Amino acid sequence: MNLFHQLCLRLRNFSRPRPHLRNFHLGLRASDSGFRASDFGFRILAQSSIFYLLSSNSILLFASPPEDFPHFLVPGHEQEMATLRDLFWLHYPGSTPQATLWDEWLPDAALWPALDSDGHCEAMRSRWKHALTARVIDPEGYVATHQHASIAHQLGWPFPFWNQGRHGFGWHFSFKNTAIPGFRPNDLASTNGWLISGGRDGGMNEDGWQLEITNSSALITPPAWKCDSFEVPFIQIRWKVGQASRLPPSSGTLNSAAGETPALLCQPFVEWTTPSQTNFNYSRRMYFDAPSSSEFSYTMVPMYRHPQWTGEVAQIRIALGNPSPGNLILRALFSQYDTRHNINNQNFIRGCSKYFRWTGDLDFLRANIQRMRAALRYLMTEQHALERKVIYTTWVGHDGRSGIRRKSSGAKEIITGQGIGNNYWDILPFGNLDCYATIQYYDALRTMAALERDIEQHPEWGIPDALGARWPAVPRPSLPARADRSKLAGKMPALPGGSALSLDPSTLEAHAADVKAEANKLFWNATSGRFVACVDADGQSHDYGFTFLNFEAIYYEFATAVHARSIMAWLNGDRRVEGDTAQGGDIYRWRFAPRATTKRNLDWYFWAWNNPEGIPWGGQVQDGGAVLGFSYHDIMARLRTLGPDNAWHRLQEIIRWFDEVQAAGDYRKYYNGTHEGSLQGAGTPGGLGLDAEFLESALVPQVMLNGFVGFAPLSDGFKLDPHLPSDWPELTIDRIRYHDLLLTIRAAPNQIEIRKTCVTKSPVGEGSRSEPLCIHLPEGEWKAESLSEGNLARMDRGLAARRQDGAFELNWAGVDGVRLIRTAIGKF
């Protein structure tokens, strides 16, 4: 995520103009489509690289953690646990909602700490609820990126933009509320050569070019400007339409928040000519929506969908389709690359699920379940996942091929418009048959299957099964056998549960299994013993030793057991991959994390990053550099594959490194030239991602709760599966907020203690829980004892027998806590 970092961290905050998108479905208004810093309660102060959690009383990062911030307690390792707590506290304020990209990573760090000082815990929950509910979903089901102001795709990543290419076009008559220099042209355009038919020039002001429309069916024609349709999949018009001076009695009006507002435009469209077809003609015409309010609209016209939008374009013009005179302001007209990300929907689905599991907020689930279902169906159709059993991205410029081509002479050919990124690793051209997006899709499928099953099992929740209906209004048909269900991989049943949108959990699980099987064949490089990034449109796979991708493959249980062992043997230094630049111990040269890639990459980038050899190996995050946050997936993969002692050894190295950072003062002082490595972020380029916009650094301490304790929140309870290193007698974590409970959990060999307090002030809680919790425990025989005022007593109603899903029902009403004792032989 690096060209973005280097160019745009000069921004003082994230703010985004409102795109013109009409008729957002599933309850989202067009007026909600903008991203505002105030919506999400955060601000990045780029130059100082200090983050604040904004509320009535802000938390300054570099202060000591308050007493009500969670503690990690391991006898004999007090200092190491204190250091890890400091690391968590340093990055916790940055775990407020950010762009959609972080919806999968940040909720776990944000939502469990019961930091009650000045109401921060409730404020954090509120921010996440608002942010997720306000995520823009376009009429087809694509979830917007919610990044900062840009002239790239309004719902996509903020680059690349038209003037980074060679064959686009753009006229900007005002830079008001537009991106900063570096993300737009430097100079404003003139009106020389423009033709206004049915209108006249009203002059320029700070908002743009004023146009008085004097006649119906007016035309606006820019100067002739040849462009390549491949580099112009979208055209954007930034404009403000004034009220028409008169409208025919039959003309309709458009509702807006301000009331009935007559619009100047009726049915606008774009027309174009080509070098061989020099007359404007209806066969080369693309209609688009007229603005629906008197505010500035950012209209995106998807030109790539028209079959005649091919090859070279000679000139375009805008037909207003206006029935009457009026006025408008034209701020800009320019081409756009398709900068959408193919992982947004997966992140949104999982972020929503995590919020619901941590909070138990049924109002949130009712408001967002249909949006989650629509987001998943979008992946199944637009990304061809049902048909191909992997994510297959066909967006223009996203075919997995590099924007740099080496000629036989060794000279570079720059192919503008090609190699556009799809995810966090934004200068790498993931795409076409995309392994990284498929890993995230696999996890989103399993997440949605679990949620749909929870909804089935809890009709008392009153969750909508379809628009305007609530389960169980229509009975579900019996499911076909597993062998028969596999036939559904190419076509999801239209009414899997008697409704238009609900998804059958068993069918989702069967599809997920098919995805895993297909992807482990398609994306596995048997020679290097690891997963590749993608298979491009030429059938070529790309393998630069992507450590983050392979760790996540293990973490999400996407990799088979055999493949997981192969990956860990490579990363643990037990085997070497021929041709890799970094091998053995050098993979962890940066100590706090493995290199993001282990093989030098000089050829596989989006076109604007065309001089990678100008940066030394390890001086770029995506080429031998490292990011702290993804050590979380590293440690969790080690815990699952190599065991808790190996995982603890890796975490200890990170703790020792962070002790040195603290002794130096902070990251910036540590990497000021006295230690190898250069920091990226806060407006500076570099190879190491630690602070500033690297918000995912908050992930690393989560290995204590999610990994060593094995805690996972569920809709009606939680999972506990402790895995303690051999030199840990026990592990205690306090201040855990789950639903309306405040928990302290102590894990020891064959014992787990859970102490609780009810939080009655929660706006989403219901006070003291009356129904039992469902607790998933490791295999074995268990008994329960109450913990009340320090006295132990056998619980009469303690643990019910295991349910079919493997959970125990824990009825602990009236007691302060419970001790769970495994009576079977063996340790965790």
N, C-alpha and C positions, 0 to 999 in steps of 0.2 A: 504494500500500500504506500507507494513511495513517490511517484511523480506528484501525486496529490499532496503528500506531506511536504515535499520540498517547495511546491508552488503556493499552497493556500494557507499554511499555518500563520501567515501574516494577518489572517482574519482576526478581528477582535471578538467576534461571536459568530455563531451559526444562525443565519437568517435566510429565508427563502421566499422569493416572490411567489405569488399564488398562480399556479398554472390554470389555464382555462380547460376544465374537464367537466362535461355536463353529465348529469344523471348518474352520479355515483350510486351503485346499487348497495343493497344490504344496509341501508340506513345512513350512509355517509353523504353529507351534503357537499356540493361543489365548493361552498365557502370554507369547508374544512380541509381543503386540499393543500393549503400552504403549510409550510414548516416555520414555526416561530420559536425562538429561544425561550420565550416566556411560557410556551406550552409545556415545556419539558423541564423547566427549572434548572437549567445548567448553562454554563458559559465557559468557553475556553479562552483563557487569557494567554494568547500564544507567546508573546514576547517574554513573559515571566515564567511560563510553563507551570503555573500554580493553578490547581483546580480547586473549586469551591463547591460545596453542596449548598445550593442557594435555598434559603428559607428565611424565616424571620430572624433566625440567629445562625449565621454561617459557621461551618467547621473549617478551621484552617488546617491544611494537611500536615504541616510540620509540627504541630503541637502533639504532646503525648496522648495516646489513646485514653479516653475517659474510663472510669471503672466499669461502667455498664456496657462497654464494648466487649465482645466475647473473648474468653481466655482459652488457650490450649494448655493443658496441664498433663505433663508426663514426668513422674518422679525420676530424678537423675538427669533430666534434660531441661531443667528450668530455663537456663540462659538461651538455649536454642529455641525453645517455645516462645520466649519473650521476643526474640528477634523476628520470628515468623509472624507474631502478632503485630509488631511494628510494620512489617512489610504489608500486611493486610490493611492496617490503618492508613498507611500512606496512599494506597490506591482505592480504598473503599469509597471516598466521595466521588470518584470518577465513574462509579457503577450506576449512576443515575441513567435514565434512558438517553440513548444517542441515536445515530442513524440505525435503520433496520438491520444493517449488517451485524450489529452487536446484540440483537434480540436473543440469540441462542446462548451467548457467553455471559452476559452481565447479570441476568436475574438471580442466578444462584448466589453470586457474591452480594447482591443488593438486598435480597428479601429475607434472609434468615437472621442476620444480626439484630438482636433486640436492643438497639440503641435508642433508649427512651428519652435521653436528654433533649429537652426542648421539642419533644414530639417528632424526632427525626425518623423513627421507625414507621410511624403512620404516614409521614410526609413522603417517605420513599415508596411505600406501597401506593399511595395516591398518585405519585408521578408515573409509576409504571402502569397503573390502570389507565390513566388518561392517555399516555403515549401509545399504548397498544391499541386502545379503542379508537384513537385518532389516526392510526396508520391508514394512509390512502390506499384503496384498492380500486383499480380502474374497472370499467364495465366488463372486462374480460376475465378479471380475477388476478391480475398482476399486482403485487404489493410494491408500493413505491419505496425508493431508497431513503428519502428524507434526509438528503445531504444539504450542503450549503448552497448559496446562490451561484448560478453558473449559466452558461449559454449552451450547455449540453442538453441531453434529453431531460425534460422537466422531472420525470420520475426515475431517472437513472443516476449514474455516477457523474461527478462534476467535470470529468474529462473523458475522452478527447472532445475538443470543440472545433468548429469549422475552420478557423484560421490556423489550426495545426496541420491541416491537410493542404492539398494542392488543387483540388478540383471541386471545391464547394463554393459558396458565395455568402455574402452578408453585407447588410447595410444597417448601421446603428446610428440613429439620430439623437439618442440620449443615452447616457450611462447611469441614469438615476435608477436606484434599486437593482443594479446589475452587478455582476461579479467584479472583483478587484482586477487591476492590471496583472497580466500574466494568465488570466482566465478569460480574456476578451481582447479585441483589438485595442491599440493604443489611441487611435484617432477616430473621431466621429466622421460619418459619411456626409457627402454633399447630396443635393437633390438634382445635380446636373444629369441630364439625359432621361429623367423620369417623365412619364406622360400620365396626366390625369384626365380621363375622359368622363365628362359629367360632373366635374368638380374643379376647384381652384385652390391654389396654394395660399394657406393662411399664415405662413411664417413658422419660425422655430421658437420654442421656449424650453424650459428645463425638462418638460415632460416628453418632448419630441416634436415631430412635424405635425403642424395643425393643418387639417384639410377640411374645407367646406364642400360638402357634397350638394350640388345644385340640381342634379337630375337623377331620375331613377336608373337602375341598371348601370351604375358607374363602374369604370374600370381603372385600375391602378397598374401601370406597366413600368417595371424597372428597366434600366438600360440592358441591352443584350449582354449576356454574361454566360459563356459556355461552362458547363459543369458536367461531371460524370455522375450518372444516376447512382452508381455504386457508393459514392461518397455522400449522397443526399437521400438517405432513406426517409428522412423527415424534413419538413419545412416548418419553421416556427414563425408566427406572427405575434408580435407584442404590440397591442393596440388598446385603445379605449374608444368606445363608441358612444357618441352623444345621443340624446333623445331626438327622434325624428320630428320634423316640424309638422308633418301631417301624415296620417295613415289612413288607408281605405277602411271603410267600416267593417269589411270582412277580415281584416288582418287580425291575427291573434296577438295576445300579449304574453309575455313570459313572467312567471312569478319570480320574485326575488325576495330577499329578506326585508327589503324596504317597501315591498308592496308591488302593485302592478306597474311595470315599467315598459313603455313601448320601446322596442328596439329599432335601430336604424336599418339593420340588415335583416334579410329574409332567408336567402339560401346562397351563401357565398361559395365560390369554388376557385381552384387553381387551374389554369390551362398552361400548356407549354408547346414550344416548337422544337424541332430538331434540325440539324444541318440539311437533311434531305426533305423534311416536311416543314416548310417555312411559314405556313399559315396556321393560326390558332384554330383548333377544331374541337368539336364536342367529343370526339373519340379519345382525345388526350385531355381529359378533364377529371379533376378529383374534388368532390364536394366535401365540405367540412361544416361543423357546427358554428352558428353565429354566437357571439358573446351574449350572455344571458343577464348581464348587469352593467351598470355604468362604471364599474371599476376596471382597471387595467386587466386585460385577459392575455394569457400566454397560450396561444392556440397552436397545437401540434397537429400537423397534417401528415398521416402515414403514407407517403408517396410510394413506398416500396410495395404496397399491396396492389397497385394498379399494373396490369400486365403490359401496358405501353410505356411504363416508366423504366426504360432500359437504354443502355448506351449513352451517347452524348446528348445533352440538352442544350439548346441554343438560347432560349429565353423563356421566361415565365411571366404570367400576369395574374393579378387578383381581380376577379369579378365579384363585386359586392352583393349583387342580387338584391339591391335595396328597392323597395317600392316607392320611396319618397325621399325628398331631400333631408339633409341633416348634417352632422359633422362627426369627425373622428380625429384621433391623434394616433399617428403611427410612430411608435418608439423604435421598432426594429423589425427587419425581415431577414431571415438567415437560414441556412441549411444546418441540419443536425445529424450527427452520427447516432447510431442506436447504442446508448451507453447503459441500457438496462442490465441488471445483474440476474443471473439465473439461479441464485441461491436466496433471494429475498423471501420468497414464499416459504421455503423450508424454515428459515430463521423466525419468521413471524409465527408460524404454527407452533414451533417449539417454545418460543417466548411466551405465547399465550398460555400454553399448557403449564409451563413452569410457574407463571404468576398464579394460575388457578390452584395448582397443587400446594403452593406455599400458603396461600391465603384462604382457600375455600370460598372465594367470592362468587356466589351463584349468579348475582346480577351481572357480573362481568362475563361469565360463561354464556348466559342467555343472550347478551348483547353481541358476542363475538363468535359463537359456534358456527353460524352460517358463513361468516367471513373466513373462518378457518377451513371449512369444507370447500368453499369456492377456491381458496388458495391452493388446496391440494389438487382439486380437479383441474386447475389450470396447468399444473405440472404434468398431469396425466395426458393432457391433450396438446397444449401449445408446445410443451417440451417433449412430447411423443413418448412419455415414459411407459404408458400402458402397452403401446405397440412394440417399443424397442427394449423394454425392461431395463433401460438406462436412460439418463437424461441426454437427449439429443437436441442440441441448440442450433436452430437454423436462422437466427437473426442475422441481418446483414453485418458482415465484419466480424462475426463470432464463430468462424468455422475451424478454429484451432490452428490455422496456419499463421506463420510469423509474418510480420510486416517488414522483416529484413530478409533479403534473399542474397546469397553469395553466388556470384557468377563464377564460371570456371577459371577466370583470371584472378579470382580472389576479391575483386571489387564488389562493393555492396550495392544492391538495388533496393531502394526504399519504396514499398508498396503502400501508399497512403490509403487509409480506410480499412486496413486489414490488421488483425491481431488484437482487437479490442478486448479488454479484460472482462471477467465475469464475477469477480469476487474480491475479497480483501487483498489478494495478491494481484494488484490491479495493473501492473505493466506486463504480466505474463498472459499470453493468449489462450487460457483455458477455453474450451468450447467444443463444438461439434459433438462427438461422443465424449462426454465430460465426466471423468472419474470423481473429481472433487464434488461436483454438484450431485452426482449419483450417491455418494456416501451420505450427503446431507438429506437427500430424498429418502433413502432407506430409513434413516432415523426418524424423519418426519412421518413416514408411513406407520412405523411402529408406535410412535407417539400418538398419532391420530387413532390407531386401532385401539390402544389402551383407553383413550378418552371416550370413544364411542361405546366401548364395552362398559365403562363406568356409567355412562348415561343410561344404557339399557338396564343396568342393575340397580339404578336409583331413580325410578319413576317419580319419587317424591320431590326430586329437584325441579321438576317442571321445565325441563330444557326443551326448546323447540326442536322438533324432528324435521320440520319443513317450514317454509315461509307461512306464517299464520296458523301453524298447527303445532301441537305438542305431543310428544311421545307419552303414552302409547295409543294415540288416536287411531292408528291403522296397524293391525297385527302384522308382525313380521312373518314372511313365509319360511318354511323349513329350509335349511341350507343344503345344497347338494354335497355329496361326498367330496373329500379332498381331491381325488383324482379328477372329478368332474369340475371342481372349482378352478383347476389349473387352466381349463379352457377359457376362463374369463379374463385371462391375462391380456388378451388383445382388445377386450371390450368390457368396461364396467357395466353391470346391469343398470338400466335406467332408473329402476325403482327398487334398490336393494333392500329397503326396509319399508316399502309402501309410501315413500315420499320422494320428492324431487332432489333433495340434497343430501340426506343422511347417508352415511357410508357404513357398510356392513363390516364389523371388525374382523371376522374370520376371513372375508375376502381380502381385506387389506393385509392381513398377516400372510396369507398365501401369496399375494403379489409381492410382498417384501421378501419372502423366501426366494421367489423367482428372480427378483432383482439381485439379491446377493449371489445367487448361483451364476447368473449371466455375467455380472460385473467381475467376479473373481476369475472368470475365464478371459473376458475381453481385455481387462486392464492389467493383468498380471504379467510382469516381465520375468520369464523363467530364467533368463541369463543373469540379471542383476538380483533376482529374488526380492522384488518389491513392486509396488504399484506405480504405474505411470500417471502422468497428469491427465492425458486425454489421447484420443485417437482423432487426428485431424481429417479434413475432407479428402485428403490424398491417401488416407489409410495409414499414415505415419504416426507412430506413438512417440511421446516426448517424455524422457526420463532423465532428469538432472538430480536425482537423489532427493526428492521432496520429502523431507523428514516430517513436516507438519501433516502432510496428507497421509502418510503411512501410520503415524501415531494415531490420527483420528480414525483411520480404518480399524485399528484395534480397539480404540476407546468406544466406538459406536457398535462394536461386535459385528462389523461389516466384513472384516478379514476372517477367513477360515482359520482354524487352529494351526494348521500346517503353515499357512502364510504368515500368521502372527509370529510364530517361532522364527521363521526366516527373517522377517523384518527386525526382530529384536536381536538376532545374532549379528546382523549387519550393524545396527546402531550401538550395540553393546561392545563392538570391537572384536567379536568372536570370529568374524569372517570379513574379508575385504572384497570390495567390488572393483574389479579391474576397470581402469579408465577413470575412476573417481579422483577428483582433485584432493578431497579430504578423506582420509581413511583412518581407521582405528581411533586413537585418542584425539586426533586433530578434529574429529567431528564435534567435540566438546571444547574446542579451543577457547570459546568465550565464557565458559564455566557455568553461567547462569542458565544456559539453554544450548541445545545443539544448533549447529548451523542450519539455516532454513533449507539449504541445498548443499549437496556434497560434491557436485560436479560443476565446473566452470561453465557458464552459459554466455556465449557471445552471439548467439544466433536466433533465439526464440523470444521475441518481445513484440509489443505493439509498435507501430512504425515510428512514433515520435521518440521512443527510447532506442536510438539507432547508433549510439556510440558506447556500448557497454565496456569495450576495451579501454575506454578512458578512465574507468574507475577500477582500482585494484580489487583483487579477489578478497571478499569479506568487507569491502567498503560500501556495499549496497545490501540492504536487508534481504532482497530477493535473489542475491547471488553470493552465497557464502556468509551472509550476515546472520543475525539471530534476533528473535523477539522473545522477551521474557514470558509473556502470558502463555505461550503454547508449551512451556515446560509442564503445565498442568496435564496436558494430554500425554506427554512423555512419562510422567510419574504414574499416572493412572494406567497407562499401557504396561509399564514395568510391574506394577502391583498385580495386574491381571495375569501377566505372562511369566514373569520372573520371580514374583513373590514380594512380600513386604520388606524384607531386609534389603533387597536390591533397590526398591523404590525409596526407602529411607536413606540409603547411601547417596542417591542422586539428590534428594532434598537437602541433606546435610551440606553438600557442596554449594548449593544455592544459598543456604543460610550463612556459611562461612564467607562467601562472596559478599553478601549483603551486610555482614558485620563490617567488612572493610569499607564498603560504600558509606555506611553510617559514620565510621571513624573519619572519613574524608570530608564529610559534610552533606553530600547528596550525589546523585548520579553525575551531574554536570561537573562537579569538582573532581570526582573520581576519574572521569574520562576527559580531563583537561590537557592531556598530553603526557601525564605521568604514568598512565596505564594504556596498554594497547587497545585500540578500538576507537571508533568515532560514533557519537550519538546522533541519531536522527530524531527530528521532532522539533516543535517550536520554531519552525522556519529554517532549520539547519539540515543539510543532507548528512547522511552517515549510514553505517552498516548495522547499528545496534538500536533496537526499539525497546525502550524502557519506560519513558515518562511521556508527558505532554499528551499527544493524541493516541498513544498506545494504551488505551483504556483497559484492554484485556489483561494487563498485568495483575489485576485483582483476582484473576483465576487461580494463581498458584497456591495461595493458602487454602483454597477449597479442597485440596487433597486431604486435609485433616478430617473434615466432616464427610465428604463424599467418598473418600478412599479408605483411610485407615479405620474410621468408624463404620463406613459403608452405609451411611444414612442417605435415603432417597425419599423425598416427599411423594405421597400418593394422594389421590382424591379423597380417600376416606381413612387414611392412616399413613404409615410409612414403612420403609424397609430398613432393616438393620443387619448388616453383614460385616462385622469387624474383622480386620486383618492387621494384627499388631506385629511390629518387628520383634525379634527375639529378645532385644534388650529393653523393651518397654514392659514394665509390670502392669501398666494400665494407661488408659487415655481418658481424660475428662474434658468435655467441651460444654461451656455454659452459655447462657443468653441466646438460646436457639428459639426463634419465633416460628411456630407452626400453627397455622389457622389462628385460633384465639387462645393458644397455649404458649407458655414460656417454659422451655425444657432445659434441663441439665442432664447430659448423658455421660455415664461412666462405663467404659468397656474394659473388661479384664478377661483373662482366659476362662471361657465357659460361663461368664457372667456378664450381664448388662443391667445397669441401674438407670432408671429414668425417673427423674423428679420433675414435677410440674406445678405451674401456677396458672390459673385462668386469668386472662386479660379481658376484663369486662368492658373496657372503654373502646374496643376496636369497632370502627364503623362497619366492618364487614363480618365481624364475629357475632356469635350469639351467646356470649357469656359462657358459663360452665356447660361443657358438653354432656349431654345426657345419653347419646347413643355410644356404643363401644367403638374403639378404634380398631382397625384391622392392621395387625403387625405382622410383617413378613420377616421371619427369622431363618438362620441357617438350619440345615437338616439336623435332626436329632429330637430327643425327647426333652420337653421343657416343663418347668413348673414355675409358678409365680408366687412371690411373697410381697406383702404390702410394706411400704416405707411410710410410716406415719409417726411423726414426732420422735424419730430415731428408734422406734420399737418395731421389731419384725414380727409379723403374724402371717400365717397362711391365709391367702385370699380365698374366701368361700366361692366367689364368682369369678376368680382369676382368669386363667386362660382356657378358653373353649378349645375343643379339638380342632385340628387343622381343617380349614375349609378346602374345597376342591381346588382353589387357586393357590393353596399352600400357605395361606395367611391364618393367623390366630386372631380371634376376637378378644380384645382386652377390655374388660369392663372394670374401670378403676374409679368410678364415681365415688366421691367421699374419702378418697385417700390421697396422700401427698405424692405418692410415687409407687414404683414397683421395682422389685428385683427379679430379673428373669434368669433362671439357672438351668443350664443344659445338663441333664443327668447322664447323657450318653458319653461314652469314652471318647476322648479326643479334644483338641484345642482348635481355636479359630485359625 
